[in-house]
C-alpha cells in the first residue's frame, strides 16, 4: 500500500492475536484516525477531536478502529506474536 512508509505489522488486542474481521488476514498497516464530531466541525475545531488507532488490513483494506483501553499492540512480522498470543 503506497500511502504508508512502514511495513505491515501483526496486532494483538487484549493479549490475543487479531485478524481482519472481513478476510482473516493477520497483517495491518496502522495510523491515527480522527473521530470527528459534528459540533467540532461546525466550529472549525476538528483538530480537538479524539483519536483512535486505525488498523488497515493489508489484504482487503478494511479499516478497524480502536479507541480507549482496548487499543492494539503492534508486532514486527519477522518476530511474530508474543508467547501465548496465538
C-alpha positions in Angstrom: 0.0 0.0 0.0 1.8 3.1 -1.2 0.4 5.5 1.3 2.4 4.1 4.2 6.1 4.3 4.8 6.3 1.4 7.3 6.0 -2.3 6.9 2.7 -4.0 7.8 2.5 -5.3 11.4 0.9 -8.1 13.4 -1.5 -7.0 16.1 -2.8 -8.2 19.4 -5.9 -6.9 21.2 -6.3 -7.6 24.9 -3.4 -10.1 24.6 -5.0 -12.1 21.7 -3.8 -12.3 18.1 -6.0 -10.1 15.9 -7.1 -10.9 12.3 -9.1 -8.9 9.9 -12.8 -9.3 10.5 -13.5 -9.4 6.8 -10.8 -11.6 5.2 -8.9 -13.1 8.1 -5.5 -11.6 7.2 -3.2 -11.0 10.1 -1.2 -8.2 8.6 -2.1 -4.5 9.1 -0.9 -1.0 8.3 -1.7 1.5 11.1 -2.3 5.1 11.5 -4.1 7.6 13.8 -7.7 8.2 12.8 -9.6 11.3 14.0 -13.1 10.7 15.4 -14.8 13.8 14.0 -17.9 15.2 15.6 -20.5 17.5 14.0 -20.1 20.2 16.7 -16.3 20.4 16.4 -16.6 20.5 12.6 -19.2 23.3 12.7 -17.0 25.5 15.0 -13.8 24.6 13.0 -12.4 22.7 15.9 -11.9 19.3 14.2 -8.3 19.3 15.4 -9.5 18.9 19.0 -11.5 15.7 18.4 -10.4 12.4 20.0 -8.2 10.0 18.0 -8.3 6.2 17.5 -5.8 3.8 16.2 -6.8 2.5 12.8 -5.6 -0.9 11.6 -5.9 -1.2 7.9 -5.9 -4.7 6.5 -3.0 -5.3 4.2 -5.1 -7.7 2.0 -8.6 -6.2 1.7 -8.1 -2.6 3.1 -10.9 -2.8 5.7 -10.3 -0.2 8.5 -10.7 -1.4 12.1 -10.8 1.5 14.6 -9.8 1.2 18.3 -10.3 3.8 20.9 -9.9 3.6 24.7 -8.4 0.8 26.7 -8.6 -2.0 24.2 -6.1 -0.4 21.8 -4.0 -3.0 19.9 -0.3 -3.7 20.4 1.8 -4.0 17.2 4.4 -6.6 16.5 7.0 -6.9 13.7 6.2 -9.6 11.1 9.6 -11.2 11.4 9.4 -11.5 15.2 5.9 -12.9 15.3 3.4 -12.6 18.1 4.5 -12.7 21.7 4.3 -16.0 23.6 0.7 -17.0 24.3 -1.0 -14.6 21.9 -1.8 -17.1 19.1 
